[in-house]
Amino acid sequence: MANFMMDGFPSLFLRVQVWAGSRKENDLKQKIESPLPIFCLILPWIVDRLVLALAFLLRPEFGSGYIAFIGVAVGVVMLLSALFVADCFVTILTAPVAGDLAGLLFVILMVVGLYYLADFATQIFRSWRSSHKDTPQ
């Protein structure tokens, strides 16, 4: 077997090709045509849609909360990624001036940004929570 080394790192792609090529063709074909891996990939999607449909049918407020939770999760991830990109941008621009303190600046900016993000989320939660106090049951 040839030595697949590039710059001191093994080439994983070439090793996988050699391993796949050395396997029996029938075994590989049988694994690809088996319905079990496809079922394992599709099952979470089916269960998720079933839970969502049952939530909307039996308890509409749970179904809308389920959808709202997904939207909130996507929004939080977008805010965190925007904070990270902004901190990276500021840190890279100040690195020539600040030198080794740029890493500390990055940490400080992330902590301050996370603090304000948590404060913003707390205010939204409190306003949402207080809006339901006077709602008749």
DAZIPE-V708291 format. One record per residue. N is the residue number from 1. SS is DSSP state (A for helix, B for strand, O for the rest). PSI is psi in degrees with one decimal (* if undefined). Layout:
n->N ss->SS psi->PSI
n->N ss->SS psi->PSI
This chain:
n->1 ss->O psi->135.1
n->2 ss->O psi->156.8
n->3 ss->O psi->114.8
n->4 ss->O psi->66.7
n->5 ss->B psi->133.3
n->6 ss->B psi->117.4
n->7 ss->O psi->35.1
n->8 ss->O psi->-3.9
n->9 ss->B psi->137.5
n->10 ss->B psi->140.9
n->11 ss->O psi->103.7
n->12 ss->A psi->-37.9
n->13 ss->A psi->-43.7
n->14 ss->A psi->-38.0
n->15 ss->A psi->-38.0
n->16 ss->A psi->-39.7
n->17 ss->A psi->-43.4
n->18 ss->A psi->-41.6
n->19 ss->A psi->-44.9
n->20 ss->A psi->-35.4
n->21 ss->A psi->-26.8
n->22 ss->A psi->-12.5
n->23 ss->O psi->156.8
n->24 ss->O psi->137.6
n->25 ss->A psi->-35.2
n->26 ss->A psi->-39.9
n->27 ss->A psi->-43.7
n->28 ss->A psi->-40.8
n->29 ss->A psi->-38.6
n->30 ss->A psi->-38.5
n->31 ss->A psi->-37.4
n->32 ss->A psi->-39.5
n->33 ss->A psi->-6.6
n->34 ss->O psi->136.5
n->35 ss->A psi->-12.8
n->36 ss->A psi->-47.0
n->37 ss->A psi->-36.5
n->38 ss->A psi->-42.0
n->39 ss->A psi->-40.6
n->40 ss->A psi->-29.4
n->41 ss->A psi->-33.7
n->42 ss->A psi->-26.9
n->43 ss->A psi->-46.6
n->44 ss->A psi->-36.4
n->45 ss->A psi->-40.6
n->46 ss->A psi->-45.9
n->47 ss->A psi->-41.0
n->48 ss->A psi->-45.9
n->49 ss->A psi->-33.9
n->50 ss->A psi->-44.0
n->51 ss->A psi->-41.8
n->52 ss->A psi->-43.4
n->53 ss->A psi->-44.2
n->54 ss->A psi->-35.8
n->55 ss->A psi->-43.0
n->56 ss->A psi->-34.2
n->57 ss->A psi->-44.8
n->58 ss->A psi->-40.9
n->59 ss->O psi->90.3
n->60 ss->A psi->-31.4
n->61 ss->A psi->-32.3
n->62 ss->A psi->-39.2
n->63 ss->A psi->-43.4
n->64 ss->A psi->-34.4
n->65 ss->A psi->-35.7
n->66 ss->A psi->-46.5
n->67 ss->A psi->-41.0
n->68 ss->A psi->-37.7
n->69 ss->A psi->-41.0
n->70 ss->A psi->-42.8
n->71 ss->A psi->-41.4
n->72 ss->A psi->-40.9
n->73 ss->A psi->-42.7
n->74 ss->A psi->-40.5
n->75 ss->A psi->-42.3
n->76 ss->A psi->-41.7
n->77 ss->A psi->-39.7
n->78 ss->A psi->-41.3
n->79 ss->A psi->-42.2
n->80 ss->A psi->-39.7
n->81 ss->A psi->-37.2
n->82 ss->A psi->-39.8
n->83 ss->A psi->-44.1
n->84 ss->A psi->-45.1
n->85 ss->A psi->-41.5
n->86 ss->A psi->-42.3
n->87 ss->A psi->-40.1
n->88 ss->A psi->-42.5
n->89 ss->A psi->-47.2
n->90 ss->A psi->-41.8
n->91 ss->A psi->-41.1
n->92 ss->A psi->-39.3
n->93 ss->A psi->-32.7
n->94 ss->A psi->-6.7
n->95 ss->A psi->-42.4
n->96 ss->A psi->-30.3
n->97 ss->A psi->-45.2
n->98 ss->A psi->-24.2
n->99 ss->O psi->-124.6
n->100 ss->O psi->-16.1
n->101 ss->A psi->-5.5
n->102 ss->A psi->-37.3
n->103 ss->A psi->-41.2
n->104 ss->A psi->-38.8
n->105 ss->A psi->-41.0
n->106 ss->A psi->-45.8
n->107 ss->A psi->-43.4
n->108 ss->A psi->-44.8
n->109 ss->A psi->-39.8
n->110 ss->A psi->-42.9
n->111 ss->A psi->-44.0
n->112 ss->A psi->-43.5
n->113 ss->A psi->-41.5
n->114 ss->A psi->-35.1
n->115 ss->A psi->-48.2
n->116 ss->A psi->-33.5
n->117 ss->A psi->-42.3
n->118 ss->A psi->-38.0
n->119 ss->A psi->-42.0
n->120 ss->A psi->-44.0
n->121 ss->A psi->-38.3
n->122 ss->A psi->-41.4
n->123 ss->A psi->-41.9
n->124 ss->A psi->-43.1
n->125 ss->A psi->-42.7
n->126 ss->A psi->-40.6
n->127 ss->A psi->-36.3
n->128 ss->A psi->-42.6
n->129 ss->A psi->-40.0
n->130 ss->A psi->-21.4
n->131 ss->O psi->-14.6
n->132 ss->O psi->1.6
n->133 ss->O psi->-39.5
n->134 ss->O psi->9.2
n->135 ss->O psi->125.2
n->136 ss->O psi->147.6
n->137 ss->O psi->*
